[in-house]
Amino acid sequence: MTTPHYVMHQQQLQRRPLAHAEAHGPYDGAYGFSQGAAVLTLLSDAGVRASLGCHRPLWSFVLLACGVDYLVEQHRPGGAL
């Protein structure tokens, strides 16, 4: 089965902040605004981190502001907005 393009794109977008957090962390906490909130939400998930090769927590807590649910299409019947 081929990995969908949008999944590969999301993984590429997550690798840079993950590399930074691994190099300079661990952090007590992290703050994300808007798209940063979405990235922090993903990188806080152990399964997502493991799929990117990281097997340890990067922070103890996150503060998220003005986040968006970029997976909203997957939560609605038929994927329609």
N, C-alpha and C positions, 0 to 999 in steps of 0.2 A: 504494500500500500504506500502510495506517495504522500509525503507530508504536504498539506495545503500551503500555498504561497503565503497566506496571511499569518500562519503559525510561524513559518520561517522568518518572516519580517519582524514579528513580535520578539522572537528569540534574539535576533540581531540587535534590536533596540534595547533589550535587557542586558546584553553582555557588557556594554561599556560601564553603566552604573554598578553592575555586579563586580567587575574587575576593580573599579575604584574602591568599593566597599571592602573587598578582600584585601587589597593592598594597604589601605589606611585604617581599617577597622580592627576589631569590632567596635561598634558604636553603642552607646547607651540607648539612643533613640534616633529617629529620623523624621523629618518633616517633608511632606510632599504637597504641592499645590497644583491643581488642575491635572495635566497629564502626568506630572510627577507623582501625584497621589495614586494614579492607576499603576505606574511602574512600581512604586513601593508596595502596593497591595499584592502585585504579582510576586515580587521578590521576597515577600514575607511568607509566601506559601512554600513549605518544605518540598513539595512535589515539583514545583516550578524550578526551585533552586537546584534540586537534584538533576532535573533534566538538562540543566546548564552546567553541571559538573561541580556544583557547590553543595556540600553536605553538612554545613554548620549554620547556625543562625547568624545573621549579620547585625541585628539589633534586638533590644528587649521590648521596645514599643515604637509605634509610629503615630504621628499626628497627621491627619489627612484633611485638606481643605479644598472645597470646590471640586471634588472629584467627579468623574463621570463613569458610568458603567459602559465601557466599550464593548462588553459582551451582550448588550441589551438585545441584539438580534437573535442570539441563541436562546434567550429566555421567553421569546414571544412565539406563539403558534405560527409555524411556517416561516419564521425568521423575518417577518414583515415588521417594519417600523410603524 
